[in-house]
Every structure is written in C-alpha cells, then in structure tokens.
Amino acid sequence: MLRTNVHFATVVPYLLGYRPDNGSIVVLAFTDNRAVFANRTKLPDPDLTSTR
C-alpha cells in the first residue's frame, strides 16, 4: 500500500513501464490530486558529452 509520498515516488517508474537507473529522470504533474502528466527522459552519458 502506498502510504507516503516516498512510497509513491518509488513505485512510479515501474508504473510507467521501465526499470530506473542512474541515467534517467521522471517528471510528474498533478492537478486536483490527479496525475495529468508523466514523462521519463534518459539523461546523456557524461562521458559522451565531455568537452575535453
């Protein structure tokens, strides 16, 4: 059972259909206690974006 915001935040990635890793971020938006937007974005690999 989801009792706290932490519980909810932990389960959301799985509800969106993926397993989280260190290279992704999830954004959620709520209005009147309803989720109105959910998005997951994979972050670029830091080794590939280096300007060295």
Helices and strands as residue ranges (DSSP letters): H 5-15, E 24-31, E 34-42
